[in-house]
Amino acid sequence: MFFSLLFSEPIMAVAWIIAVFSAITIHEFSHAYMAYLRGDYTAEAAGRLTLNPLSHLDPIGFVAFLLVGYGWAKPVPYNPYKLKNPRWDGILVALAGPGSNLLLAIVASLLIRFFLGAEILDSSNLLLVFLFLVMFLNLALMFFNLIPLPPLDGSKIWHSIFNTVKNPGLAHLIESRGQMVLFALIILSFAGVNIFFFLDFLVRTAINLLLGGNSFHF
């Protein structure tokens, strides 16, 4: 999608990059800030409690975003043993990133509905298209990160719920094999296999809900 925009509509390609940077920056900052609030300062010490997008950029994850619309940022480090409640605070830290993306998507959708409902802008306006990109990419990042495969947030939620810290062997198995599975899925996506079709369905369903069904068309 990005490269087709780059040659046909370069302004939209720039808007796409800005939307991606904002989504991953807020996502990772939210992880770091939640860990900070719950008593772990590891992310702050690592320079990750910041809104500087370059501090959170993962080159491979960014390229994945550009090529297939789904990707990830550099995982924020945290020490579960420094959290006030290691098990449940670990879930809060993991959910903070996807939760921030959902919030951004909701805000973008409310702005879209306001501008269109008040007939201030039409659906072809660049600002509205940018807001739609923000909504789409934040929803994509949220759903993708909830997949329970390392290094995604879903795996951290899984670890916290099932307390795999007490079973190092199981944790290592999930961590090593899970990453291999994730990268295999991404390679298939690069090859043109729509392996993340279920994510497409979830994102489109969420967009329809946020925009009020089929009221608006882009």
N, C-alpha and C positions, 0 to 999 in steps of 0.2 A: 504493500500500500504506500509506504513512504517513498520508495524510489519512483513509483509512477507519478506521485505528486511532485517530486523533485524536478522532473523534466516537463510536466504539463502545467503545474501550478506551484512555482517555487515559493510564493508567499505562504501558501498553505503548508508546504514542507517545513518552513521555519516555524509556523504556528504549531505543527505537530511536535517538533523538537522541544519548543517551549513547554507544551503541555506535558510531554514525557518527563522533562526535567523537574517541573513543579510537582508532578505526581510522585516520583521516586524520592524527591527531597523531603516532602511533607511526610511520606510514609516512613522513611528511616529516622527522621527527626522525632517522630511520634514514638517509635520504639525507644530511642535514647531517652526521651523526656519521661516516659512512663517508668523506665528502669530507674532514672534519677529520683523520681517521686517516691518510688518504693524502696529506696535506700541503697541502690547500687550505682556507684559513680564510675564504673569501668568505661562506659561509652564516652562520658565527659572527658576522662583522662586520655582516651584515644582520639579526641578531637572530633567526635561524631555528634555531639550535642550542638549542632550548628545547622543553619539553613543554607550553607554553601553547597550547591549541588555537586561540585567536584569532589567533595569529601565522601559522597555516597555513591559515586558512579562506579558501576561494574561494567567493564568494556564488553564482555560477552553478553551480559544481560541487556545492555543498551542496544547492541546489534540485533539481539533477538526481538526487542521491541520494534525496531525499524523494519525487520524482515517479516515477522509473523504477527505483530500486534500484541504479543505477550512477552514479558521479560521480568527482570528483577534487578535490584540494586545490590551493593555490597552489604552483606549482613552486618548488623550492629552487634558488637560484642557485649555480652553481659555475663555476670557471674551469679547464677541462681542462688548460691549459698550466701550472698550478701543481701539478697532481698529479704524484706520483713517476713514474708511467708513464701518460701521458695517455690512451693508447688503452685499455689493459686496466683501469686504475683507473676510467676512465669507465664501463665495463661494471659494475664492482663498485658504484659509486655508484648507477647506475640500478637494479641488482638489489636493492639494500639495502632499498628501500621495499616492493616486492612480497614479498621474502623475510621481512620483519618481519610482514607480514600473514599469510603462510603459517604462521609460527611461532605467532602469536596464535590462528589458527584451530585449529591442532593442540592447543594448550594448552586451549582451550575444549572441544574434542571429548573430550580425555582426562578433563576434569572431568565432562562430561556422562556419559560411560561409567562413571566411578567412582560418581557419585551414583546412577545408575540400576542399575548392577550390584550395588551394596551395598544397594540398596533403601532408601536414606536419603531420597530424594525421588522423587516420581512425575513423569511428563512434563508435567503441568499446572502444576507449581510455577513461580512467577514467576522464581526464580533460574535454573532450567533453561531457561526460555524466553528469558531474557536471554542466557545463554551460547550458546544456539542462534542468537540474533540476532548476537552477536559473531562466531561462526563463519561464518555466512552472509555478513555484510557484509564481513568481512575477505577471504573468498574472492572475493566480487564485486569488491572494490577491486583485489585482486591480478590477477585475469584481465583486468579492464577496462584496467588500466594497462599490461598487456603488449601491447596492440594497438599496432602500429607507426605510429601517427599522432601528430603533435605536438598538444599538449605532453605527451603521455603518455610513460611510461618506455620503452615499447617502441620509440619513435622514437629515444630516446637510445642504446639498445642497438644499434639499426640504424646510427646515425651512427658509433658506436665500432667496430663490427665492420667496416664498409665504409669507415671512415676518410674520411667526407665532409668533414672539416675541410680536407682538401687540395683539395676541389672546392667552392668557395664557391657557385658557380652551382647545383649539384645540391642542396646543403644548403638554399639559399634556396627553391628550388622545392618541396622536400619540406616545409619549414617553413610556407610560405604556403598551398600547395594542400592539404596534409595537415590543417591546422586547419579549412579550409573543409569538407572531407569529414567531419571529425569532428562539427562543429556541425550539418551537414546530417543526419547520422545521429541525433544527439540530438533535433533538431526532429521527425524522423519518429517517434521514440520517444514524444515528448510528444503526438503526434497519434494515438497508439494502435497504431502499426505496430511489431510485435515484431522490430525490426531486429537486436537483440542476442540472438536465439534461441540462437545457438551458445554465448554466455556462460551462458545459463540451463542449457544441457546440461552445460557444464563444471563449473559450481557444484554442480549436483545430483549429478553423478558424484563430485565430490570429497567432498561431504557423505556420500554412501553409503559411500565408502571409509573416511572418518574415523570414521564411526559404526558400522562393521562391517556393511555391507550394509543389509538391511531389519530389523535387530534392534530398532531404536527408531523410534517414530512420534510426530510432533509435530502 
